[in-house]
Amino acid sequence: MIEPVFGNLESNKGLKRFTLRGKEKVNAQWLMYCMVHNIEKIATQGEIRD
């Protein structure tokens, strides 16, 4: 399910809109939010899956 990811980013991380302009900058900001989400997931679950 992908919906909890968007809910987490919106409510817990404050991503209601992008703060940068331009496709490349928005893409970089999106990838950073995704990276933070994944790192927190690994930290709380303690396991990396292949």
CHARMM internal coordinates of N, CA and C (Angstrom, degrees):
IC EDIT
DIST 1 N 1 CA 1.4429
DIST 1 CA 1 C 1.5267
ANGL 1 N 1 CA 1 C 109.34
DIST 1 C 2 N 1.2783
ANGL 1 CA 1 C 2 N 115.89
DIHE 1 N 1 CA 1 C 2 N 132.26
DIST 2 N 2 CA 1.4637
ANGL 1 C 2 N 2 CA 120.71
DIHE 1 CA 1 C 2 N 2 CA -177.96
DIST 2 CA 2 C 1.5206
ANGL 2 N 2 CA 2 C 112.67
DIHE 1 C 2 N 2 CA 2 C -98.65
DIST 2 C 3 N 1.3116
ANGL 2 CA 2 C 3 N 118.54
DIHE 2 N 2 CA 2 C 3 N -20.93
DIST 3 N 3 CA 1.4580
ANGL 2 C 3 N 3 CA 121.28
DIHE 2 CA 2 C 3 N 3 CA -175.40
DIST 3 CA 3 C 1.5254
ANGL 3 N 3 CA 3 C 113.94
DIHE 2 C 3 N 3 CA 3 C -59.88
DIST 3 C 4 N 1.3430
ANGL 3 CA 3 C 4 N 120.97
DIHE 3 N 3 CA 3 C 4 N -38.73
DIST 4 N 4 CA 1.4660
ANGL 3 C 4 N 4 CA 119.71
DIHE 3 CA 3 C 4 N 4 CA 177.77
DIST 4 CA 4 C 1.5245
ANGL 4 N 4 CA 4 C 113.22
DIHE 3 C 4 N 4 CA 4 C -61.25
DIST 4 C 5 N 1.3222
ANGL 4 CA 4 C 5 N 116.98
DIHE 4 N 4 CA 4 C 5 N -29.22
DIST 5 N 5 CA 1.4630
ANGL 4 C 5 N 5 CA 120.38
DIHE 4 CA 4 C 5 N 5 CA 178.22
DIST 5 CA 5 C 1.5219
ANGL 5 N 5 CA 5 C 110.04
DIHE 4 C 5 N 5 CA 5 C -64.38
DIST 5 C 6 N 1.3240
ANGL 5 CA 5 C 6 N 117.02
DIHE 5 N 5 CA 5 C 6 N -47.14
DIST 6 N 6 CA 1.4634
ANGL 5 C 6 N 6 CA 120.51
DIHE 5 CA 5 C 6 N 6 CA 179.28
DIST 6 CA 6 C 1.5235
ANGL 6 N 6 CA 6 C 110.89
DIHE 5 C 6 N 6 CA 6 C -65.97
DIST 6 C 7 N 1.3260
ANGL 6 CA 6 C 7 N 117.52
DIHE 6 N 6 CA 6 C 7 N -37.72
DIST 7 N 7 CA 1.4591
ANGL 6 C 7 N 7 CA 120.82
DIHE 6 CA 6 C 7 N 7 CA 177.56
DIST 7 CA 7 C 1.5177
ANGL 7 N 7 CA 7 C 111.37
DIHE 6 C 7 N 7 CA 7 C -63.76
DIST 7 C 8 N 1.3316
ANGL 7 CA 7 C 8 N 117.05
DIHE 7 N 7 CA 7 C 8 N -41.82
DIST 8 N 8 CA 1.4593
ANGL 7 C 8 N 8 CA 121.45
DIHE 7 CA 7 C 8 N 8 CA 178.12
DIST 8 CA 8 C 1.5235
ANGL 8 N 8 CA 8 C 110.81
DIHE 7 C 8 N 8 CA 8 C -63.90
DIST 8 C 9 N 1.3130
ANGL 8 CA 8 C 9 N 116.63
DIHE 8 N 8 CA 8 C 9 N -45.39
DIST 9 N 9 CA 1.4633
ANGL 8 C 9 N 9 CA 119.73
DIHE 8 CA 8 C 9 N 9 CA -179.26
DIST 9 CA 9 C 1.5222
ANGL 9 N 9 CA 9 C 111.32
DIHE 8 C 9 N 9 CA 9 C -65.19
DIST 9 C 10 N 1.3202
ANGL 9 CA 9 C 10 N 117.11
DIHE 9 N 9 CA 9 C 10 N -36.89
DIST 10 N 10 CA 1.4602
ANGL 9 C 10 N 10 CA 119.37
DIHE 9 CA 9 C 10 N 10 CA -177.34
DIST 10 CA 10 C 1.5272
ANGL 10 N 10 CA 10 C 111.62
DIHE 9 C 10 N 10 CA 10 C -76.36
DIST 10 C 11 N 1.3246
ANGL 10 CA 10 C 11 N 117.14
DIHE 10 N 10 CA 10 C 11 N -50.83
DIST 11 N 11 CA 1.4635
ANGL 10 C 11 N 11 CA 118.58
DIHE 10 CA 10 C 11 N 11 CA -172.66
DIST 11 CA 11 C 1.5218
ANGL 11 N 11 CA 11 C 113.12
DIHE 10 C 11 N 11 CA 11 C -84.73
DIST 11 C 12 N 1.3151
ANGL 11 CA 11 C 12 N 118.60
DIHE 11 N 11 CA 11 C 12 N -40.87
DIST 12 N 12 CA 1.4663
ANGL 11 C 12 N 12 CA 121.07
DIHE 11 CA 11 C 12 N 12 CA -176.25
DIST 12 CA 12 C 1.5193
ANGL 12 N 12 CA 12 C 113.59
DIHE 11 C 12 N 12 CA 12 C -87.49
DIST 12 C 13 N 1.3164
ANGL 12 CA 12 C 13 N 116.84
DIHE 12 N 12 CA 12 C 13 N -34.50
DIST 13 N 13 CA 1.4737
ANGL 12 C 13 N 13 CA 120.47
DIHE 12 CA 12 C 13 N 13 CA -176.80
DIST 13 CA 13 C 1.5270
ANGL 13 N 13 CA 13 C 112.96
DIHE 12 C 13 N 13 CA 13 C -99.65
DIST 13 C 14 N 1.3249
ANGL 13 CA 13 C 14 N 117.47
DIHE 13 N 13 CA 13 C 14 N -11.09
DIST 14 N 14 CA 1.4596
ANGL 13 C 14 N 14 CA 120.72
DIHE 13 CA 13 C 14 N 14 CA 176.44
DIST 14 CA 14 C 1.5172
ANGL 14 N 14 CA 14 C 114.93
DIHE 13 C 14 N 14 CA 14 C 79.43
DIST 14 C 15 N 1.3171
ANGL 14 CA 14 C 15 N 117.56
DIHE 14 N 14 CA 14 C 15 N 23.48
DIST 15 N 15 CA 1.4656
ANGL 14 C 15 N 15 CA 120.57
DIHE 14 CA 14 C 15 N 15 CA 179.91
DIST 15 CA 15 C 1.5216
ANGL 15 N 15 CA 15 C 109.30
DIHE 14 C 15 N 15 CA 15 C -88.39
DIST 15 C 16 N 1.3010
ANGL 15 CA 15 C 16 N 116.29
DIHE 15 N 15 CA 15 C 16 N 80.64
DIST 16 N 16 CA 1.4645
ANGL 15 C 16 N 16 CA 120.40
DIHE 15 CA 15 C 16 N 16 CA 176.87
DIST 16 CA 16 C 1.5231
ANGL 16 N 16 CA 16 C 110.28
DIHE 15 C 16 N 16 CA 16 C -94.30
DIST 16 C 17 N 1.3229
ANGL 16 CA 16 C 17 N 116.38
DIHE 16 N 16 CA 16 C 17 N -27.81
DIST 17 N 17 CA 1.4646
ANGL 16 C 17 N 17 CA 121.97
DIHE 16 CA 16 C 17 N 17 CA 174.42
DIST 17 CA 17 C 1.5258
ANGL 17 N 17 CA 17 C 107.64
DIHE 16 C 17 N 17 CA 17 C -157.73
DIST 17 C 18 N 1.2935
ANGL 17 CA 17 C 18 N 115.69
DIHE 17 N 17 CA 17 C 18 N 158.81
DIST 18 N 18 CA 1.4569
ANGL 17 C 18 N 18 CA 120.60
DIHE 17 CA 17 C 18 N 18 CA -179.90
DIST 18 CA 18 C 1.5230
ANGL 18 N 18 CA 18 C 109.94
DIHE 17 C 18 N 18 CA 18 C -78.78
DIST 18 C 19 N 1.3173
ANGL 18 CA 18 C 19 N 116.46
DIHE 18 N 18 CA 18 C 19 N 144.00
DIST 19 N 19 CA 1.4580
ANGL 18 C 19 N 19 CA 121.16
DIHE 18 CA 18 C 19 N 19 CA -176.88
DIST 19 CA 19 C 1.5204
ANGL 19 N 19 CA 19 C 112.26
DIHE 18 C 19 N 19 CA 19 C -96.41
DIST 19 C 20 N 1.3144
ANGL 19 CA 19 C 20 N 117.24
DIHE 19 N 19 CA 19 C 20 N -6.84
DIST 20 N 20 CA 1.4565
ANGL 19 C 20 N 20 CA 121.36
DIHE 19 CA 19 C 20 N 20 CA -178.58
DIST 20 CA 20 C 1.5265
ANGL 20 N 20 CA 20 C 109.97
DIHE 19 C 20 N 20 CA 20 C -109.71
DIST 20 C 21 N 1.3250
ANGL 20 CA 20 C 21 N 115.61
DIHE 20 N 20 CA 20 C 21 N 165.37
DIST 21 N 21 CA 1.4662
ANGL 20 C 21 N 21 CA 120.92
DIHE 20 CA 20 C 21 N 21 CA 177.50
DIST 21 CA 21 C 1.5180
ANGL 21 N 21 CA 21 C 109.25
DIHE 20 C 21 N 21 CA 21 C -118.87
DIST 21 C 22 N 1.2973
ANGL 21 CA 21 C 22 N 114.89
DIHE 21 N 21 CA 21 C 22 N 149.48
DIST 22 N 22 CA 1.4584
ANGL 21 C 22 N 22 CA 121.46
DIHE 21 CA 21 C 22 N 22 CA 179.56
DIST 22 CA 22 C 1.5147
ANGL 22 N 22 CA 22 C 110.82
DIHE 21 C 22 N 22 CA 22 C 99.88
DIST 22 C 23 N 1.3038
ANGL 22 CA 22 C 23 N 115.20
DIHE 22 N 22 CA 22 C 23 N 142.43
DIST 23 N 23 CA 1.4646
ANGL 22 C 23 N 23 CA 121.08
DIHE 22 CA 22 C 23 N 23 CA -175.37
DIST 23 CA 23 C 1.5282
ANGL 23 N 23 CA 23 C 112.29
DIHE 22 C 23 N 23 CA 23 C -60.31
DIST 23 C 24 N 1.3169
ANGL 23 CA 23 C 24 N 117.71
DIHE 23 N 23 CA 23 C 24 N -43.60
DIST 24 N 24 CA 1.4595
ANGL 23 C 24 N 24 CA 120.96
DIHE 23 CA 23 C 24 N 24 CA -177.83
DIST 24 CA 24 C 1.5247
ANGL 24 N 24 CA 24 C 111.59
DIHE 23 C 24 N 24 CA 24 C -65.94
DIST 24 C 25 N 1.3257
ANGL 24 CA 24 C 25 N 116.88
DIHE 24 N 24 CA 24 C 25 N -41.76
DIST 25 N 25 CA 1.4667
ANGL 24 C 25 N 25 CA 120.65
DIHE 24 CA 24 C 25 N 25 CA -179.52
DIST 25 CA 25 C 1.5225
ANGL 25 N 25 CA 25 C 111.52
DIHE 24 C 25 N 25 CA 25 C -69.61
DIST 25 C 26 N 1.3282
ANGL 25 CA 25 C 26 N 116.61
DIHE 25 N 25 CA 25 C 26 N -40.71
DIST 26 N 26 CA 1.4610
ANGL 25 C 26 N 26 CA 120.30
DIHE 25 CA 25 C 26 N 26 CA 177.89
DIST 26 CA 26 C 1.5237
ANGL 26 N 26 CA 26 C 109.92
DIHE 25 C 26 N 26 CA 26 C -64.97
DIST 26 C 27 N 1.3225
ANGL 26 CA 26 C 27 N 117.10
DIHE 26 N 26 CA 26 C 27 N -40.56
DIST 27 N 27 CA 1.4535
ANGL 26 C 27 N 27 CA 121.01
DIHE 26 CA 26 C 27 N 27 CA 178.16
DIST 27 CA 27 C 1.5312
ANGL 27 N 27 CA 27 C 110.51
DIHE 26 C 27 N 27 CA 27 C -62.15
DIST 27 C 28 N 1.3202
ANGL 27 CA 27 C 28 N 117.61
DIHE 27 N 27 CA 27 C 28 N -42.67
DIST 28 N 28 CA 1.4614
ANGL 27 C 28 N 28 CA 121.41
DIHE 27 CA 27 C 28 N 28 CA 178.42
DIST 28 CA 28 C 1.5256
ANGL 28 N 28 CA 28 C 110.85
DIHE 27 C 28 N 28 CA 28 C -63.86
DIST 28 C 29 N 1.3277
ANGL 28 CA 28 C 29 N 117.10
DIHE 28 N 28 CA 28 C 29 N -41.58
DIST 29 N 29 CA 1.4581
ANGL 28 C 29 N 29 CA 120.35
DIHE 28 CA 28 C 29 N 29 CA 178.63
DIST 29 CA 29 C 1.5324
ANGL 29 N 29 CA 29 C 110.56
DIHE 28 C 29 N 29 CA 29 C -64.93
DIST 29 C 30 N 1.3152
ANGL 29 CA 29 C 30 N 117.35
DIHE 29 N 29 CA 29 C 30 N -41.94
DIST 30 N 30 CA 1.4659
ANGL 29 C 30 N 30 CA 121.60
DIHE 29 CA 29 C 30 N 30 CA 178.61
DIST 30 CA 30 C 1.5326
ANGL 30 N 30 CA 30 C 110.29
DIHE 29 C 30 N 30 CA 30 C -61.81
DIST 30 C 31 N 1.3284
ANGL 30 CA 30 C 31 N 116.91
DIHE 30 N 30 CA 30 C 31 N -44.63
DIST 31 N 31 CA 1.4599
ANGL 30 C 31 N 31 CA 120.23
DIHE 30 CA 30 C 31 N 31 CA -179.70
DIST 31 CA 31 C 1.5314
ANGL 31 N 31 CA 31 C 111.74
DIHE 30 C 31 N 31 CA 31 C -63.78
DIST 31 C 32 N 1.3257
ANGL 31 CA 31 C 32 N 117.14
DIHE 31 N 31 CA 31 C 32 N -34.44
DIST 32 N 32 CA 1.4683
ANGL 31 C 32 N 32 CA 120.03
DIHE 31 CA 31 C 32 N 32 CA 177.42
DIST 32 CA 32 C 1.5197
ANGL 32 N 32 CA 32 C 111.21
DIHE 31 C 32 N 32 CA 32 C -67.90
DIST 32 C 33 N 1.3278
ANGL 32 CA 32 C 33 N 117.41
DIHE 32 N 32 CA 32 C 33 N -41.62
DIST 33 N 33 CA 1.4661
ANGL 32 C 33 N 33 CA 119.87
DIHE 32 CA 32 C 33 N 33 CA 176.23
DIST 33 CA 33 C 1.5307
ANGL 33 N 33 CA 33 C 110.30
DIHE 32 C 33 N 33 CA 33 C -61.93
DIST 33 C 34 N 1.3265
ANGL 33 CA 33 C 34 N 117.01
DIHE 33 N 33 CA 33 C 34 N -41.64
DIST 34 N 34 CA 1.4692
ANGL 33 C 34 N 34 CA 120.51
DIHE 33 CA 33 C 34 N 34 CA 178.36
DIST 34 CA 34 C 1.5214
ANGL 34 N 34 CA 34 C 111.20
DIHE 33 C 34 N 34 CA 34 C -64.31
DIST 34 C 35 N 1.3211
ANGL 34 CA 34 C 35 N 116.55
DIHE 34 N 34 CA 34 C 35 N -39.89
DIST 35 N 35 CA 1.4644
ANGL 34 C 35 N 35 CA 120.82
DIHE 34 CA 34 C 35 N 35 CA 179.24
DIST 35 CA 35 C 1.5287
ANGL 35 N 35 CA 35 C 110.20
DIHE 34 C 35 N 35 CA 35 C -63.27
DIST 35 C 36 N 1.3228
ANGL 35 CA 35 C 36 N 117.76
DIHE 35 N 35 CA 35 C 36 N -44.49
DIST 36 N 36 CA 1.4623
ANGL 35 C 36 N 36 CA 121.38
DIHE 35 CA 35 C 36 N 36 CA 178.28
DIST 36 CA 36 C 1.5235
ANGL 36 N 36 CA 36 C 110.09
DIHE 35 C 36 N 36 CA 36 C -61.10
DIST 36 C 37 N 1.3145
ANGL 36 CA 36 C 37 N 117.08
DIHE 36 N 36 CA 36 C 37 N -43.49
DIST 37 N 37 CA 1.4638
ANGL 36 C 37 N 37 CA 121.06
DIHE 36 CA 36 C 37 N 37 CA 179.41
DIST 37 CA 37 C 1.5276
ANGL 37 N 37 CA 37 C 110.55
DIHE 36 C 37 N 37 CA 37 C -59.94
DIST 37 C 38 N 1.3230
ANGL 37 CA 37 C 38 N 116.56
DIHE 37 N 37 CA 37 C 38 N -45.80
DIST 38 N 38 CA 1.4655
ANGL 37 C 38 N 38 CA 120.44
DIHE 37 CA 37 C 38 N 38 CA -178.41
DIST 38 CA 38 C 1.5245
ANGL 38 N 38 CA 38 C 112.18
DIHE 37 C 38 N 38 CA 38 C -68.32
DIST 38 C 39 N 1.3205
ANGL 38 CA 38 C 39 N 117.70
DIHE 38 N 38 CA 38 C 39 N -38.15
DIST 39 N 39 CA 1.4674
ANGL 38 C 39 N 39 CA 120.47
DIHE 38 CA 38 C 39 N 39 CA 178.14
DIST 39 CA 39 C 1.5259
ANGL 39 N 39 CA 39 C 110.14
DIHE 38 C 39 N 39 CA 39 C -65.05
DIST 39 C 40 N 1.3223
ANGL 39 CA 39 C 40 N 117.43
DIHE 39 N 39 CA 39 C 40 N -42.21
DIST 40 N 40 CA 1.4675
ANGL 39 C 40 N 40 CA 120.23
DIHE 39 CA 39 C 40 N 40 CA 177.18
DIST 40 CA 40 C 1.5207
ANGL 40 N 40 CA 40 C 111.28
DIHE 39 C 40 N 40 CA 40 C -63.33
DIST 40 C 41 N 1.3147
ANGL 40 CA 40 C 41 N 116.73
DIHE 40 N 40 CA 40 C 41 N -37.45
DIST 41 N 41 CA 1.4583
ANGL 40 C 41 N 41 CA 120.63
DIHE 40 CA 40 C 41 N 41 CA 177.85
DIST 41 CA 41 C 1.5268
ANGL 41 N 41 CA 41 C 111.11
DIHE 40 C 41 N 41 CA 41 C -62.65
DIST 41 C 42 N 1.3316
ANGL 41 CA 41 C 42 N 115.91
DIHE 41 N 41 CA 41 C 42 N -45.10
DIST 42 N 42 CA 1.4624
ANGL 41 C 42 N 42 CA 120.60
DIHE 41 CA 41 C 42 N 42 CA 178.95
DIST 42 CA 42 C 1.5222
ANGL 42 N 42 CA 42 C 110.08
DIHE 41 C 42 N 42 CA 42 C -64.13
DIST 42 C 43 N 1.3241
ANGL 42 CA 42 C 43 N 117.55
DIHE 42 N 42 CA 42 C 43 N -41.25
DIST 43 N 43 CA 1.4571
ANGL 42 C 43 N 43 CA 121.72
DIHE 42 CA 42 C 43 N 43 CA -178.10
DIST 43 CA 43 C 1.5266
ANGL 43 N 43 CA 43 C 111.46
DIHE 42 C 43 N 43 CA 43 C -65.35
DIST 43 C 44 N 1.3312
ANGL 43 CA 43 C 44 N 117.94
DIHE 43 N 43 CA 43 C 44 N -38.23
DIST 44 N 44 CA 1.4621
ANGL 43 C 44 N 44 CA 120.09
DIHE 43 CA 43 C 44 N 44 CA -177.01
DIST 44 CA 44 C 1.5231
ANGL 44 N 44 CA 44 C 112.05
DIHE 43 C 44 N 44 CA 44 C -83.70
DIST 44 C 45 N 1.3102
ANGL 44 CA 44 C 45 N 117.34
DIHE 44 N 44 CA 44 C 45 N -33.62
DIST 45 N 45 CA 1.4644
ANGL 44 C 45 N 45 CA 119.43
DIHE 44 CA 44 C 45 N 45 CA -178.83
DIST 45 CA 45 C 1.5142
ANGL 45 N 45 CA 45 C 112.38
DIHE 44 C 45 N 45 CA 45 C -91.75
DIST 45 C 46 N 1.3247
ANGL 45 CA 45 C 46 N 116.87
DIHE 45 N 45 CA 45 C 46 N -21.80
DIST 46 N 46 CA 1.4522
ANGL 45 C 46 N 46 CA 121.51
DIHE 45 CA 45 C 46 N 46 CA 174.07
DIST 46 CA 46 C 1.5094
ANGL 46 N 46 CA 46 C 116.72
DIHE 45 C 46 N 46 CA 46 C 69.09
DIST 46 C 47 N 1.2938
ANGL 46 CA 46 C 47 N 117.43
DIHE 46 N 46 CA 46 C 47 N 22.24
DIST 47 N 47 CA 1.4588
ANGL 46 C 47 N 47 CA 120.08
DIHE 46 CA 46 C 47 N 47 CA -176.88
DIST 47 CA 47 C 1.5092
ANGL 47 N 47 CA 47 C 109.88
DIHE 46 C 47 N 47 CA 47 C -147.33
DIST 47 C 48 N 1.3339
ANGL 47 CA 47 C 48 N 116.49
DIHE 47 N 47 CA 47 C 48 N 138.00
DIST 48 N 48 CA 1.4676
ANGL 47 C 48 N 48 CA 121.43
DIHE 47 CA 47 C 48 N 48 CA 175.50
DIST 48 CA 48 C 1.5111
ANGL 48 N 48 CA 48 C 107.50
DIHE 47 C 48 N 48 CA 48 C -108.68
DIST 48 C 49 N 1.3202
ANGL 48 CA 48 C 49 N 115.95
DIHE 48 N 48 CA 48 C 49 N 128.56
DIST 49 N 49 CA 1.4700
ANGL 48 C 49 N 49 CA 120.98
DIHE 48 CA 48 C 49 N 49 CA 179.29
DIST 49 CA 49 C 1.5091
ANGL 49 N 49 CA 49 C 109.16
DIHE 48 C 49 N 49 CA 49 C -104.41
DIST 49 C 50 N 1.3100
ANGL 49 CA 49 C 50 N 115.40
DIHE 49 N 49 CA 49 C 50 N 149.96
DIST 50 N 50 CA 1.4715
ANGL 49 C 50 N 50 CA 120.75
DIHE 49 CA 49 C 50 N 50 CA 176.41
DIST 50 CA 50 C 1.4848
ANGL 50 N 50 CA 50 C 111.51
DIHE 49 C 50 N 50 CA 50 C -89.82
END
COOR INIT
IC SEED 1 N 1 CA 1 C
IC BUILD
